[in-house]
Structures are given as structure tokens and as C-alpha cells.
Amino acid sequence: MIVDKLQQLGQKSIAKIQGMGRATVMLFGALVAWPTPRKSFPLLLKQLYVVGVLSLLIILVSGLFIGMVLALQGYTVLSKFGAEQMLGPLVALSLLRELGPVVTALLFAGRAGSALTAEIGLMKATEQLSGMEMMAVDPLRRIIAPRFWAGVISMPLLAMIFTAVGILGGHLVGVDWLGVDSGGYWSAMQANVDFQQDIMNGVIKSAVFALIVTWIALHKGFDAVPTSEGISQATTQTVVTSSLAVLGFDFILTAVMFGG
Amino acid sequence: MTSRKIEVLVGLFVALAIAAFMLLSLKVANSGMAGSGETYMLYAKFENIGGLKVRSPIKVGGVVVGRVRSINLDTEEYSPVVAMEIDSQYNNFPETSSVAILTSGLLGEQYLGLQPGFVDETVSILKSGDYVEDTKSAIVLEELIGQFLFNRGSN
């Protein structure tokens, strides 16, 4: 009885570690190679469009609304202390340090990560990947690499756009609606936001999340069971696993960057 | 979707991201202004700097003219030496000027208040690297209370 449970645990652990190993091998196969810019640049551009440009709308809208809600909720508490001037730093710091990178990563996992998994899983199910191998085209180089780079490049850019739009949304509610002084909003923000400490750490965070989310999405698609059920499972797993990974890594990164 | 259209849209996306980054680094953070203007250094020796920090503002009549670059301990007298980075458009402080560590409001941060002194023929103008001789240290609340209690006791 206990031995059976132990066996199950061992089986699951081995399967997980094997999965990680396959993911690492896949990433190495895709990335470690002689660069061929003329061939790979158009592929990358296409993926930047699919992964980055098409995610822009959801990022813009949610950034604007999250900034607006932050300003609205922050104002309620701050006005009790007569500290409405601190609304700018509140909105800017929470967006730059946490919400910008994290919410962008979660939205990115839902919007672009799931699409990547489904696309690659379907390619596998319809044997397009093995067809490419038959024609001596490396699917890792042709399919995985451009998608990986597109994800890693576009997510920090999306996080930056998210943060900027959020701060403008906070300005919209705080200054134009609730009547905080516009000069105070910006100058208190400038006095409290540090370029190295806040902006660069936010960018580093979003780059790490980009790596995690894109890698998980590509691996789940590449490793999917090639049936319609397998693809649906892989897509769900992508969103769940990458969201959990992002939240976990966010805690670690925050503890390292701002904990000391 | 033609490849030209894709290229234009990707270009637009990247341009938008650069604009967002510029907004963040120039309008939200204060780094854009720190690197732009030319500055010169003045030094001041205090007895106690209280809660003064690196990058605290230096104000003349409430106007920010510079920031604290570094705070070090003098190894001979063990008194703190504050290096002040001052905008070079304000390079006309006479050597009779004084610096005091002040607090903005009751609970606010501490800053350096620079008070320009008088000028006559014998007074020269402070140059880069000079020390401001006349300094007033930070008021430490505990010392103030201690003095008060001591005075009460002796009466």
C-alpha cells in the first residue's frame, strides 16, 4: 500500500524531471546554432507581429483600467491622511515594481502562450513537424527559435507599455476626476521613483517572466500528446503552469530586489 | 497580410514601447534631469548629519539647486563630510555662506538648506572642491529632550 504510493510519487517525479530535461534539450536545440540573420529575421518579424502586436490591445486596455482603479482605491485611503500628493508615487511604484511585469506576464500567458502551445501542438498532431524533418528542415530552428525570441523580446516591451498606460490612467482618474494637483502628481512621483532601483528592476523582472512563459508555452506544445484531447490539455497546462511559475518567481525576485 | 504591413505594424509596436520607456525614464523617474546639467562639488563638515541621505536635495530658499553626492566620515576627526553636487548655473556662492540640515515638515525628509552669505572685497566666491565653513548640524530629538531634562534638573 505504502510502497504503491511511493512508486506513484517516484513515477511522477521522474516524469516531471524528464519533462524539464526535454524542455532544456529543446531550448538548446533551438538556440545554440550558427546565426543566420537573413533567413531567420523574416520569421522573427512574423512572430513579433503574432505574439507582440496582436497582444497590444488587451495590454493597453487592462493597463489603463488597472491604473485607473489603483488611483481610485489609493485616493480613498490617502485622502483620509491628507496625503493625496502621494497618489503619484503609489500608482507609479506599484505598477513599475509589481503590477506591470506580473499582470503583463499573466495576460501574455493567456493571450500569446496558449496560442503558441495550440499552434505547435497542432503542427505536431498533423505531423507537420516530422514532415519538416523529412525535408531536412530543423523544426527547432524554424518553428521554436523565432517564437521564443519573439516572446522574449515583446513581453518586456508590452510590460513597459502597460506601466506607462497605467500611470496615465492613474493621472486620468487622480488628476482629472478626483482633483489631485497635476504638478504634485508628477513631482512626487519623480522624487520617489529611482531609475535603477525601480524601472530597471521592473524591466529585469519582465524579462525573466518572458523567458519563463515563452519557454513553458513552447515546451508544452512541443511535448503535447498529438491528439485533440492532448492539445487541449497542453493549452490548459501552459496557462496554469506559467501563471503559477510567474507568481512564484515574482516572490523570489521581489525578495532579492527589494527585500534587503 | 503582406509582409510590408507586418513590418510597419511591428515597427509601430517597437516605437510605442520606446515611447513608453522614454515616458517612464524621463517623466516618472528623476534620472533624466540628473545627467543633463553640469554640476560642481562643494563640501561641508558637520557634527551630526541626522537622517540626511545620499541624493537628498540641497535647497536655497526652497528651490532645489543640487543633491547630496556622498556622505563620508573624516578619518582624523571622525566627523561626517557631505559632498554636495550643485548645478553650475548657481556658481556664485560667497565663502560666507552657511549650510544647515533642515527637515521638511514634522515628519518629512531631511534636506540641506544653503544660505548665501554677504559679499565684499575680502570675500571670495566658493569654487569647485571648496569647503563651506559655517555649518549647522541636524537637530536630534533625543539630544534636545536630554538637554531639556538636564536643564530642568539643575534648576
Interface residues (C-beta under 8 A of the other chain):
Chain A: P42 L45 K46 L48 Y49 G52 V53 L56 A92 L96 S154 L157 L158 M160 I161 T163 A164 V165 I167 W186 M189 Q190 A191 V193 D194 F195 Q196 D198 I199
Chain B: M1 S3 I6 E7 L9 V10 L12 F13 V14 L16 A17 A19 A20 F21 L23 L24 S25 K27 V28 A29 N30 S31
